[in-house]
Amino acid sequence: MKYLVILFAVLGTGLYFNWAYGHIYSTIRAKNLVNPTTHQVIAPPFSANAFTKKITYVALGDSLTAGVGATAEDKTYPYLLAKLLTDKQNAQVTVINLGSPGATAEEVLKTQVPLIAELHPDIVTVSVGVNDMHNQVSAELFKQMMSAIADKLASTTKHLNIINIPYIGSNSVFFPPYRTYFNWQTKRYNSLLSDAIAGQKVNIIDLYSLTREKAFNDHLYYSADGFHPSDSGFDFWSKVLYEHLDY
């Protein structure tokens, strides 16, 4: 009887873990949030003032950069960051969002980085790694791709900002123990990222540390799928990023 109880406990635990893991991705698929980014050049009249300078800002990355979870393109963090640059720097900002949902570091390197040379940006942000982590891309490959991204961009970009992986996952979708597990994984991949670009001419923005408390405790931080940030979440990101941006 004792062994039967243990067996059922083990089986029950295994079934729960499997269900809880599947729940994360089934919820994201079911909500099927749209990508609000048109990938067109945006140069909105953020201010009626006479601008003292012009800035071209290019954002590279995955769905977090593209703005999945935001209700409109002007609620995505690259757009909001561009608006802050306009307001605070009195600059006419052109922002080009190359973010692509599902992109890994390897895909950013192959499809987005090559476009930088012809865009001549003043500022570049790179936010990638969440898909590498969830797809269990090997540590060695992830480090190799991040190192190559930094190396190629540093030679052509004066103000290169690499954003580390934020924790994302609401408690309504990420049941125990997966919040703990993915928090640990996020820290592990961020450590790999730091090692990969150590010594490179790049500004690292520690979005993980700067947003973790909100990510864990503020339910308004998330969009309907409990994974991607909401308008409120992206607005918070833009302010944090502006404060730590190399420009």
N, C-alpha and C positions, 0 to 999 in steps of 0.2 A: 504493500500500500504506500509506504514511504517513497519508493522509487517511482511509483505511478504519479504521485503528487509532484515530484520533482520534474518528471517528464512533461506533465501538462503545464507546469510553470514555465519550463524552458520553451515549449512550443508556443504558449500564449505570449511570452515575451517576444519571441521571434516574429510572430504574426503582427504584434503591435508595432514593432520597429519597422517592419515592411510596410504596414498600412500608413504609419506616420510619415515615412519617407515619401511614399507615393502620393500622399495628400498634398505635399508641397507643390509638386509639379502638375498634378491634376487640377489644382486650384488655379495656377498660373495659366494653364492651357484653357481652362473653362472661361476665365475672364477675358482672355485673348485681347489684351489692351492694344490699342493702335499706336503706331509710331507717329507722333505729331510733327516730326521734322521733315521739311520738304527738301533739305540738302541744297537749297538755293542760297545764293549770296544775299544776306540781309543787311541793309544799311538804313534802318528806320530813323526817322527824325526824332530821336530821343529828346533833343533839346532845341530850343529856338535860338540859343546863344550863338554868337560867332565862335566857331571852334578854333582853338589855338593849335591843334595838331590832328593828324589822322593816324588811326591804329587799325591794322588788319589782325584779327584774332581767328585762329583755326583750332577747332576742337576735334580731337581724335578719340575713338573709343567704341564702346558697345552700346547696349540699349539704355544704359544710365546716361550716357552722353546724348544719344538720340532723343531722350526724354520720354521714353515709354513710362506711363503713369501720370504724366502731365496732361492737362485737359486741352492744351493748345501749345503751339510752338513758342509763343511768348512767355510760357510758364516753364520752359526748360532751363536748366542751369547755364548753358552757354549763352543763351539770349539774355538772361537776367544778369549774368556777369558782364556782358557787353554793355548793358544799360548802366550798371554801376561804374564801369570805366568811363562812359560818356559823362555821367553826372559828376563824378569826382575828379576826373582828369580833364574835363572840358575838351573831350576828343570826339571827332567823328569816327565812329567805330563800324567797321565792316566785319561781321562774324560769319564764318563758314563752318557749318556743323557737318562733319563727315562721319559721325557716330552711326554704327550699324548694329541693330539688334542681333544678339548671338555671337558677335565677333569675339574671337580669342586674340591673344597677343600675336600669334603667328599670322592671323588674318589682317590685323591692323598693320603689321610690318609689310605684308605683301600687297595690300590693296589701298591703304590710306597713306602710309608714309611716302610712297613714291609721288603723291600729288603735291607734296609740300614745296618742292623745288620751284614749281611754276606759280605758286600762290604768294610767295615772298611775304610770309607773315611776320609781324612784329612779336606776337605772342602765340605760343602753342601750348595747349593742355592735352595730356594723354591720360585717359582713365580706362584701364582695361585690367582684366584678371579674374573677375567674378566667374566668367564662363570657363576659364582655365581651371579654376578651383572646383566648380561643380561638375566639370567633365573629367576631373581627375587627371589633367595633363601632368606629365612627370615633372618633378622638380627641376631636372636638368634641362628639359626642353623649355620650360617656362623661363628659367634664368637666361638661357641662350637667346630667346626671342626678346625679352625685355632689355638685355644688354645691347642687342642689335638695334632696337628701336631708339634707345638713348644715343647710341653711337652715331647713327645716321642723321638724327635730328639735331644733335648738338653741333654738328659741323655747319648747319645751314640756318639755325635758329638762335637769335640772340637771347631771347627770353623763353627758355624751355621749362615747362612745369609738368612733372609727372605726379599724378594724384594716386595715392595708394588705395587699396581696396577697402571700401567702407563695409562695416557690418550691415547687412540688410536681412530682414526676416521678422515679421510680426509674430507675437505669441498666439495670434488667432489662426495662423497657418503653420508655423514651425512649433510643433509640440515637443515636449521633452523626449529624448535628450538632444534633439537636433539643434536647438538654439545654442546649447553649450558646444556641440560638435562643430557647427559651422563658425561659431565665434573663434574656436581654437584653430580651425582651418584657415580662417581669414588672417589671423595673426601669423600663422606659419607661412602662408603665401606672401604676406607683406615682408616677412623676414627674408624670403627668397628674393623678392623684388629689390629690397635695400642692398642685398649682397650683389645682385646683378648689375646695379648701376653705381656702385660705390666708386668714387674717384672720377665720375663723369661730370661734365659741365651741365648740371641739371639741378633745378630746385625741386625738392621732394615736398609735397604737401601731405601731411599726415591726416587725411580725412577720417581715417578710422578712429583715432583718438579724439578728434574734434567733434565727432557726431555720434559716438557710441552710446552715450547716455540717452540721447533723444531716440536713437534707433531701438533701444531696449524698452523705453518707458512711455513714449508719446505715440498713442494710437493714430493721431492725426498726421503723423509723419509718413504713413503708407497710403498708397492708392488701393483700389478695390481688390487687387490680387494679393495684397499682404506682403508683397515682395519689393516691387518698384516704389520709389518715393512718390508722394503726392505733390500737388502744387506747393503746399506748405513745406514739404520736405525739400524740394528743389530750391525754393526761395531761401531756406536756411543754408543749404549748400552754397548758393551763390555768394552769400554774405561772408561765410567762412572762407571760401576760396579767394574772394577779393582781398581779405585781410592778410592772406598768406601768399598771395601771388607775387612772383618775381616779375616786376615791371617798374 
